[in-house]
Amino acid sequence: MRELRCVLTLSIFIGVLCLAGWQREAAVDSRSADERAIRAADAATLKAAHEKDANSAVASYADDASWLPPNAPMANGKEAIRAGWAAFLSIPGLSIDWQITKLDISRSGDLAYTVYAYQLTVQGPDGRPIADHGKDLAVWKKESGGSWKMIVDTFNSDVPPAQAK
């Protein structure tokens, strides 16, 4: 009987050790740090837009990202996005601002999305300012080094299109 107790105790002890070895450490929740990183990357993009710096504006895009501007073809890849930003930033009288209104990071911690409100002004053909406002949606992916890059970015106006005369 004593031997049976020893065998059972030893079996339980070995079983507990095996289970403990198979358990993974709890994943560290890095969403707060990830949110700060995304907000910092976004702030750098906004600063670049204010400075009319297309090269810095595309720094937060992944190499294979897609940019979907309104009333224009989709730009795929960083070089095409850079060309689109350069054209956009060269619009006469452009002044732009945006704010993140929602930021959500996936439970797995590798994808996120941001929703924005934007306001912009451009110089019209008659020299008078034209105001616009709308929304933007960006999808972000965490890269292997831990930085966040936009993989899709699209925006569109809340202002109804001008009526044809």
trRosetta pair geometry for C-beta under 8 A, 3 or more apart (Angstrom, degrees):
i j d omega theta_ij theta_ji phi_ij phi_ji
1 4 5.6 -52 -153 32 34 114
1 5 6.6 35 150 -18 65 103
2 5 5.7 -53 -152 35 34 112
2 6 6.5 35 150 -18 65 105
3 6 5.6 -54 -149 37 34 113
3 7 6.3 34 152 -19 67 105
4 7 5.7 -53 -146 37 31 111
4 8 6.2 29 155 -16 65 107
5 8 5.8 -55 -144 40 30 109
5 9 6.1 30 157 -19 65 109
6 9 5.8 -54 -142 39 28 111
6 10 6.1 27 157 -17 63 109
7 10 5.8 -56 -145 40 27 110
7 11 6.2 31 153 -22 63 108
8 11 5.6 -53 -145 36 30 114
8 12 6.3 29 156 -18 65 104
9 12 5.8 -53 -147 36 29 109
9 13 6.2 31 153 -19 64 108
10 13 5.6 -54 -146 38 31 114
10 14 6.3 29 156 -17 65 106
11 14 5.9 -55 -146 38 28 108
11 15 6.2 31 153 -21 63 108
12 15 5.5 -55 -148 37 30 115
12 16 6.4 31 154 -20 65 104
13 16 5.9 -53 -149 34 29 110
13 17 6.5 28 153 -17 62 106
14 17 5.7 -54 -149 38 32 113
14 18 6.3 34 153 -20 66 106
15 18 5.7 -55 -148 36 30 111
15 19 6.3 28 155 -17 65 106
16 19 5.8 -55 -146 38 31 110
16 20 6.2 32 155 -20 65 107
17 20 5.7 -56 -147 36 29 112
17 21 6.4 28 155 -18 64 107
18 21 5.7 -58 -151 37 30 111
18 22 6.4 24 155 -17 65 109
19 22 5.8 -60 -147 38 32 108
19 23 6.6 38 155 -31 65 101
20 23 6.0 -48 -150 21 31 113
24 27 7.9 17 128 -49 120 75
27 109 7.8 -161 161 -4 132 141
29 32 7.6 62 127 0 92 88
29 109 7.9 -165 -143 -78 49 127
30 33 4.9 -53 -173 49 82 113
30 34 5.4 89 123 -30 88 101
30 109 6.0 73 55 -146 98 138
31 34 5.3 -55 -138 41 33 115
31 35 6.1 40 159 -25 67 101
31 105 4.8 176 -135 70 97 142
31 109 6.6 -118 -72 -107 76 92
32 35 5.8 -49 -149 32 29 111
32 36 6.7 29 151 -16 61 104
33 36 5.7 -53 -152 36 34 112
33 37 6.4 36 150 -21 66 106
34 37 5.5 -53 -148 35 33 113
34 38 6.4 32 154 -18 66 104
34 105 5.3 94 103 -116 134 156
34 109 6.4 -164 -51 -155 159 87
34 112 6.8 172 148 -53 119 143
34 142 6.8 -52 -132 -87 119 126
34 148 6.8 107 -162 -60 81 131
35 38 5.8 -53 -147 36 31 109
35 39 6.2 30 155 -16 65 108
35 103 5.9 114 -137 121 96 136
35 105 6.4 -109 -66 -28 83 129
35 112 7.9 172 -92 -137 62 152
36 39 5.8 -57 -145 41 30 111
36 40 6.2 32 155 -21 65 107
37 40 5.7 -53 -146 35 29 112
37 41 6.4 29 155 -17 64 105
37 146 7.8 -120 -124 149 166 84
37 147 7.0 -156 179 -140 129 51
37 148 5.2 127 121 3 111 118
38 41 5.8 -54 -147 37 32 110
38 42 6.2 32 153 -18 65 107
38 103 6.3 154 99 -155 140 133
38 105 7.8 -165 -16 -77 147 108
38 112 5.9 -85 -84 95 154 155
38 114 6.7 177 160 -57 127 126
38 140 5.7 -40 -120 -101 117 179
38 148 5.0 -48 -85 93 76 164
39 42 5.6 -54 -145 39 31 113
39 43 6.2 34 154 -22 65 105
39 100 6.7 -99 -110 11 85 154
39 103 7.2 -53 -65 -76 91 167
40 43 5.7 -51 -145 35 31 112
40 44 6.5 33 153 -20 63 103
41 44 5.7 -53 -151 34 32 113
41 45 6.6 33 149 -20 63 103
41 59 7.9 -143 -153 104 88 91
41 60 4.2 126 174 -122 106 126
41 147 7.6 116 -78 -175 133 91
41 148 5.7 -137 -1 78 154 99
41 149 7.8 -137 -164 -95 157 39
42 45 5.6 -54 -152 34 35 112
42 46 6.5 34 151 -17 67 104
42 60 7.0 145 -74 -178 39 172
42 100 6.3 48 136 -51 168 120
42 114 6.7 -171 -84 -162 143 177
43 46 5.7 -51 -147 37 34 112
43 47 6.3 38 152 -21 65 104
44 47 5.6 -50 -146 36 32 114
44 48 6.4 35 152 -20 63 104
44 56 7.0 -116 161 169 92 101
44 59 6.7 -63 127 73 126 126
44 60 6.5 140 76 -48 110 120
45 48 5.6 -53 -150 36 32 113
45 49 6.5 35 150 -21 64 103
45 56 7.8 -178 -112 133 43 77
45 57 5.6 74 -152 -148 74 59
45 59 7.4 -154 -84 53 77 85
45 60 5.0 -72 -59 22 116 135
46 49 5.5 -51 -149 33 34 113
46 50 6.5 36 151 -19 65 102
46 97 7.3 49 -158 -140 117 53
46 98 6.3 -139 -104 48 115 89
47 50 5.7 -52 -152 34 33 113
47 51 6.4 19 153 -7 65 111
47 56 7.6 -62 93 132 88 133
48 51 5.7 -65 -145 48 31 104
48 53 4.4 -97 -158 72 81 100
48 54 7.7 132 159 -82 113 10
48 55 7.8 -131 -156 73 130 51
48 56 3.6 -160 -112 101 127 103
48 57 4.0 -167 115 -67 129 66
48 59 7.3 159 -52 14 159 108
49 52 7.4 32 -175 -77 33 34
49 53 7.9 -93 -56 45 19 68
49 57 5.6 88 -65 -108 70 119
49 89 6.6 -145 -142 -100 63 108
49 96 5.4 -65 151 73 130 122
50 96 7.6 -133 -76 64 60 77
51 56 7.3 14 70 56 125 139
52 89 4.6 142 -145 171 71 118
52 90 7.5 95 -160 -75 114 52
52 94 7.7 119 -97 76 101 119
53 56 4.2 21 120 29 121 111
53 57 6.1 157 94 -25 65 88
53 89 7.7 -140 22 -164 20 167
54 57 5.3 -55 -142 34 33 118
54 58 6.6 20 165 -12 67 106
54 82 5.6 100 150 -166 109 71
54 85 4.3 146 -139 107 92 105
54 86 4.0 -18 -75 -75 167 71
54 89 5.6 -149 -67 22 90 141
55 58 6.6 -68 -156 37 25 98
55 59 7.4 49 145 -49 59 92
55 82 6.7 29 -97 -141 50 117
56 59 5.4 -24 -158 -13 45 122
57 82 8.0 139 72 -122 94 62
57 85 4.7 -180 94 -174 136 149
57 89 7.1 -168 -21 -53 158 137
58 61 4.9 -46 -167 23 72 121
58 78 5.8 120 162 -161 128 85
58 81 5.2 136 -124 110 122 109
58 82 4.7 -73 -12 -83 162 77
58 85 5.8 -154 -52 9 100 153
60 148 7.6 7 -160 102 94 77
60 149 6.2 179 176 -131 51 58
60 150 5.6 59 128 -3 88 101
61 65 4.2 -107 -175 27 99 156
61 67 7.3 -37 -119 -59 145 107
61 78 5.7 157 99 -109 116 84
61 81 5.5 -105 128 107 174 164
61 149 6.1 59 169 -175 16 95
61 150 4.9 -44 -107 63 61 98
61 151 7.9 131 -159 -85 67 26
61 153 7.2 -79 -103 -7 106 131
62 65 4.5 130 55 -51 78 93
62 78 7.6 -127 110 -64 34 102
62 141 6.3 9 -56 50 142 116
62 143 7.4 163 -108 -75 101 111
62 149 3.9 113 -63 126 76 132
62 150 6.6 -140 -3 79 80 43
62 151 5.0 7 20 -93 134 71
63 77 6.9 -8 162 -147 60 70
63 78 5.1 -57 -135 -20 48 122
64 76 7.6 -7 -170 180 59 84
64 77 6.2 -23 -123 -98 42 64
64 78 7.9 -36 -43 -26 23 83
64 151 7.4 5 88 -142 79 87
65 76 7.8 -169 98 -149 41 47
65 77 7.3 130 53 -104 57 12
65 78 6.6 73 34 -73 98 67
65 81 6.2 13 85 -47 109 153
65 149 7.0 -126 -62 150 122 103
65 150 5.6 56 -130 105 143 78
65 151 5.1 -145 -112 -142 80 33
65 152 6.7 -165 -161 -65 81 32
65 153 7.0 25 170 1 124 98
66 74 5.8 -7 -170 -180 105 113
66 75 7.0 153 -158 82 53 52
66 76 5.2 -15 -105 -104 82 71
66 151 7.3 25 22 154 77 58
66 152 5.2 -1 62 -113 95 73
66 153 7.5 -177 95 30 55 63
67 74 7.0 155 77 -164 49 62
67 75 4.3 -8 57 59 101 106
67 80 7.5 -168 34 110 109 91
67 81 4.4 120 -12 -118 134 97
67 84 5.6 -176 95 72 141 154
67 85 7.8 -94 -153 -48 171 88
67 153 5.2 -12 -118 66 71 100
67 154 7.6 157 -169 -79 43 55
68 74 5.2 -18 -102 -113 74 88
68 75 7.9 -153 -68 27 34 70
68 152 7.2 10 -3 -171 112 86
68 153 6.9 -180 27 91 74 49
68 154 3.7 -12 69 -102 113 99
68 155 7.8 156 88 17 76 50
69 72 4.6 5 84 52 107 122
69 75 7.3 34 1 -1 100 109
69 84 6.1 -176 -12 -178 135 129
69 88 6.9 -149 -115 -80 153 130
69 154 7.6 -153 -69 -138 24 58
69 155 6.8 -8 -126 51 56 89
70 134 8.0 -16 -31 127 147 175
70 155 6.5 -78 -25 96 98 68
70 156 4.7 117 -80 -113 122 72
70 157 6.2 -47 -13 -8 177 89
72 84 7.1 134 131 -136 146 112
75 80 3.9 -176 -167 133 90 103
75 81 4.8 142 121 -80 128 54
75 83 7.1 -171 -135 63 134 92
75 84 4.4 -105 -45 -27 158 141
76 80 5.7 34 57 53 42 150
77 80 4.9 82 66 15 86 104
77 81 6.8 -157 94 -7 40 92
78 81 5.5 -58 -144 40 32 112
78 82 6.1 38 155 -26 67 104
79 82 5.5 -48 -146 31 31 115
79 83 6.6 32 153 -18 62 102
80 83 5.7 -51 -150 35 34 112
80 84 6.5 35 150 -18 64 105
81 84 5.5 -54 -149 38 34 113
81 85 6.3 33 153 -17 67 105
82 85 5.8 -54 -146 39 30 109
82 86 6.3 34 153 -23 64 105
83 86 5.6 -51 -146 33 30 114
83 87 6.6 29 154 -16 63 104
84 87 5.9 -55 -150 37 31 108
84 88 6.2 30 153 -19 65 109
85 88 5.4 -56 -143 40 33 113
85 89 5.9 27 161 -15 69 110
86 89 6.1 -58 -141 41 25 105
86 90 6.4 21 158 -18 61 113
87 90 6.0 -65 -149 37 27 109
87 91 7.7 53 149 -47 58 81
88 91 6.3 -29 -172 -14 38 110
88 94 7.4 116 155 -125 64 160
89 94 6.4 -151 -149 80 38 155
90 94 7.8 76 77 3 10 136
91 94 4.4 92 74 -55 95 117
91 122 5.1 -44 141 -129 123 123
91 123 7.8 175 149 32 80 79
92 122 6.7 87 79 -174 60 85
92 123 4.2 -60 118 46 99 124
93 121 6.5 -78 144 126 100 85
93 122 5.1 109 85 -169 99 41
93 123 2.9 126 -2 -33 141 92
93 129 6.3 -154 165 -108 141 79
94 120 6.7 -20 -156 -171 77 111
94 121 7.4 153 -146 84 31 55
94 122 5.4 -1 -87 -102 63 81
95 120 6.4 163 84 -154 53 61
95 121 4.7 2 51 51 102 97
95 122 7.9 -168 21 -70 65 42
96 118 6.6 -11 -166 -171 95 111
96 119 7.3 163 -150 87 50 50
96 120 4.2 -8 -103 -104 79 101
96 121 8.0 -159 -69 26 50 57
97 118 6.9 164 88 -153 46 65
97 119 5.3 -4 59 57 92 92
97 120 7.4 175 22 -78 56 59
98 116 4.7 16 177 178 119 130
98 117 6.6 171 -151 85 71 43
98 118 4.0 -28 -96 -98 99 84
98 119 7.5 174 -81 19 53 60
98 136 6.4 -4 -147 17 146 138
99 116 6.4 150 75 -153 38 78
99 117 5.5 -7 56 55 92 89
99 118 7.9 176 18 -82 60 45
100 103 5.5 16 171 -49 133 106
100 114 5.1 -63 -130 -164 108 115
100 115 7.3 99 -161 70 64 47
100 116 5.7 -51 -100 -95 43 78
101 115 5.2 -59 65 101 94 93
101 116 6.2 142 5 -125 88 22
101 117 5.4 70 -41 -16 127 95
102 113 7.9 7 111 106 97 87
102 114 6.9 162 87 -155 59 46
102 115 4.1 21 48 39 102 110
103 112 6.6 11 -176 174 82 118
103 113 7.5 -171 -143 92 46 45
103 114 5.0 -5 -102 -106 80 82
103 115 7.8 -144 -63 24 44 67
104 112 6.4 175 91 -155 45 74
104 113 5.8 -1 56 53 90 82
105 109 6.4 24 159 -119 114 50
105 111 7.6 155 -157 93 56 44
105 112 4.3 -28 -103 -99 66 106
106 109 6.4 -114 81 -28 80 19
106 110 6.3 -37 63 49 128 60
106 111 4.5 47 -9 62 133 85
106 112 6.6 -126 -5 -74 75 52
108 111 7.2 38 66 19 106 86
109 142 6.6 -9 142 2 72 157
110 141 6.6 6 159 -156 77 71
110 142 4.8 -112 -140 40 52 108
111 139 6.8 -17 -166 -175 100 94
111 140 6.9 145 -162 82 49 60
111 141 5.8 -18 -103 -104 69 66
111 142 7.4 -109 -57 2 31 85
112 139 7.5 157 84 -161 45 50
112 140 4.3 -14 63 61 93 111
112 141 8.0 -169 25 -71 71 26
112 142 7.7 77 -7 -41 102 90
112 148 6.9 -16 33 -145 128 133
113 137 6.6 -6 -174 -171 111 88
113 138 6.7 165 -155 86 62 49
113 139 5.2 -27 -100 -104 87 62
113 140 6.8 -179 -86 15 31 81
114 136 7.8 3 108 106 92 95
114 137 7.4 166 85 -152 53 43
114 138 4.9 -1 53 56 97 98
114 140 6.8 52 -10 -20 99 116
115 135 6.7 -14 -174 -171 87 110
115 136 7.3 154 -161 81 42 56
115 137 5.7 -11 -106 -102 68 74
116 135 6.3 150 81 -161 61 58
116 136 3.9 -6 55 55 116 103
116 137 7.5 -156 19 -67 81 32
116 138 7.4 40 -13 -2 115 102
116 155 7.5 -38 69 -106 117 110
117 133 7.2 6 178 -177 88 100
117 134 7.7 -179 -153 100 55 28
117 135 6.0 -35 -102 -101 52 70
117 136 7.9 -153 -64 18 10 84
118 133 6.5 -179 93 -149 56 57
118 134 5.7 -11 57 62 96 70
118 135 7.0 163 14 -101 85 17
118 136 5.7 62 -24 -20 120 114
118 155 6.4 10 14 -155 145 138
119 131 7.4 -18 -170 -167 89 96
119 132 7.4 160 -157 89 45 53
119 133 4.7 -12 -105 -103 69 94
120 131 7.5 158 89 -155 44 52
120 132 5.1 -11 64 63 89 97
120 133 7.4 166 20 -82 62 47
121 129 4.9 -5 -175 -170 115 117
121 130 6.8 154 -156 75 62 43
121 131 5.2 -26 -99 -100 84 65
121 132 7.4 172 -84 20 36 72
122 129 7.2 145 76 -152 29 66
122 130 5.3 -20 64 58 81 97
122 132 7.5 15 5 2 98 114
123 127 6.2 -21 -173 -143 106 36
123 128 7.6 141 -157 76 63 20
123 129 6.3 -53 -102 -99 48 54
123 130 7.4 77 168 12 6 87
124 127 6.8 -35 71 36 75 17
124 128 5.0 -12 42 68 121 70
124 129 6.7 117 -7 -173 93 5
124 130 4.4 106 -65 -36 99 108
132 157 5.3 -68 -167 -122 112 115
132 159 5.5 -104 -133 6 72 136
133 157 7.2 94 74 -150 33 72
133 158 5.5 -29 97 38 79 114
133 159 6.7 104 43 -38 65 98
134 155 6.1 111 104 173 122 91
134 156 5.4 -136 -180 106 143 40
134 157 4.1 -108 -68 -120 135 29
134 158 4.6 178 -103 -14 62 75
134 159 7.2 -82 -63 3 96 77
135 155 6.7 -165 102 -145 40 74
135 156 6.8 -7 59 59 74 69
135 158 6.8 79 -13 -54 86 101
136 153 7.0 -3 -176 -170 108 82
136 154 6.9 171 -152 92 64 42
136 155 3.8 -24 -100 -95 86 101
137 152 7.9 -9 113 115 88 100
137 153 7.7 176 90 -146 49 42
137 154 5.6 -6 57 61 88 88
137 155 7.5 169 18 -81 57 54
138 150 5.0 -56 -171 -129 116 117
138 152 6.8 171 -151 91 49 59
138 153 4.5 1 -108 -106 92 79
138 154 7.8 170 -80 22 52 55
139 150 6.9 105 72 -157 48 68
139 151 5.3 -53 97 60 97 91
139 152 4.3 29 34 46 110 99
139 153 7.8 -137 26 -63 63 50
140 148 4.8 16 177 180 124 109
140 149 6.7 154 -152 79 75 28
140 150 5.6 -51 -95 -95 69 51
140 151 6.9 138 -127 5 18 84
141 148 7.2 158 77 -151 30 64
141 149 6.0 -26 61 65 81 80
141 151 4.8 46 -7 -32 116 127
142 146 6.7 -20 -173 -146 102 32
142 147 7.5 161 -153 86 60 28
142 148 5.6 -37 -97 -95 61 73
143 146 7.0 -37 74 31 73 19
143 147 5.1 -4 41 63 116 77
143 148 7.3 -169 2 -91 83 20
143 149 5.8 50 -40 1 114 112
150 153 5.1 24 167 -52 140 110
